[in-house]
Amino acid sequence: MSLPRLGFVGIGLMGEAMVRRLLQQGFAVTVWNREPERLDTVLPHGAVAAETPAALAAGCDILLACVLHTDAVQEVVFGPDGLAAGAAPGTLLIDHSTADPARTREMAARLRGERNGAWVDAPVSGGPEAALDGSLTIMAGGAEADVARALPVMQALGAQVTRMGEVGAGQVAKVLNQAIVGAGYVVMAEALALAEAAGLDAAALPACLAGGHADSNLLRRIYPRMQARAFEPPTGYARQLLKDLDAVEAFAGAHGLRLAMVEAAARQFRTHVAAGNALRDGVTISQLYGDKPDR
């Protein structure tokens, strides 16, 4: 059986890795990005460029998006020359962006009404490295039939793919994921600062705590990068984590909750980003706690 032709919008750090993975898995992938120079990261691997999102949609069976935020999703789908303008009736859109759940439901309903299009919100976790080796965690929302149709593509990208409910449910799961991740980055930075201030062999901490309650992917992957000052190349921007933490706060507020840990983490990232670190890796939040002269 032939593979569906894919169109992918949004060639940032994650989008680049995802497109390269899909190409490696044998999919034909047409791409578009607002900044066309980013296409140079995927065209040498076999991707084909489209002039507009509408032109991309016209030649593809399944559309994918991975863009910065909800407004960007709205623009690339429904803006002038957007995906909806070129999509055939019944086209499936898999949105890997991190976006607002309520607006996602609204956009899905609009696509259904205008083009009889199907929408699966499928935000991801794991970073570019996991995207390249197909080990992403993917949280999906959508009708059962639509998620089943999207599953072969999502399984090419993710080792863990879970349908969490109807459209928007994937984005709700991602809100919870980002609450844990964003606060976790700050906790890792504070643990490192305290370990070094106390004169501990900070590099030995993940192995020391392995298997205990403090063990986690953050301790095994993020903490060592902070400890080694391995900040380049970036695998995720500080501004993105701040955006996600702000979104968690807003979502919680809409449900009558205040999340003190999330608010504290957002304050730390806001300070860090305001100091000129927006486009540095999120792990650089550790530098907010100061550096020894020999670092």
C-alpha positions, 0 to 999 in steps of 0.5 A: 500500500502506498504511503500518503503524501504529506505536507508539513508547515513549520520548519523550526527545531522540532519541525525540521527533525520531524520532517527528516524522520518522515523522509527517512521512513519513506514518506514524500513530504512537501514543506512550507515555512514562514522564513524560507531560509529554514527550508535549507535544513530539510530540502537536502534530505528530500523534502520539496518546497511549496510556494504557499500553504495553499499550494502545499495542501493542494498536492497532499493527502495529509497535512501536518503543522508544527508552528509557534503558537495558536495565532500561528496555527490560525494564520497558516490554516485560515489566513490568505493562501492558508491550508484550508484554501487549498485543501481538498474536501475531507483532508486530514490535518494533524496539528503538532503545535502546542496551542490553546485547547478551546481555540483548537476546538473552534478551528477544528469545527471551522475546518469541518464546516468549510472543507469537511476537513478532519482535525487531530491535535497531536502535540508532542514531547521529547525534543528534536532528538526524539523526533529524529529517532521516532521516540516522541511522546504524542498526545492526540485529540480527535474523533476515533476514526480521524486518529486512526487515520493519522496513526501511521504518520504519528507512529512514524514519529512517536514511540508513545501515541495516546488518544486522550479524547475528542479534539482539544484533549491532546492540547489539554494533556500538553498543558499538563505536560508543560506544567511538569516540564517547565517547573521541572527545568527550574527545579533541576537548575536549583538542585544543581545550584545547591549541589555545587554550592554544597561542594558535592560532585554534582555530575554524580547526582543522576546516577546516585538518585537513579531508581528513587523517587527523584529519578526522572527523564529531566534528571537523566537528560536535562540536569546533565546538560545544565551541569556540563554547560552543554547549551549548544546547539539549542534543542528548545528555546527559553521563550517557548518554555515561557510561552508554555508556562504562561499558557498553563497559568491561563488555562488554570485560571480559566478553571478557577485555579492558581498553580503556585509552582507554575507561577514561580517557574514562569517568573524565573523564565520571564526574568531569564528571557528578559535578560536576552535569553529568549532564543537560547536553550531552555536549559540555560535557566540554570545560569539564572542562579549564577556561575562559578568563576571556573565554569 
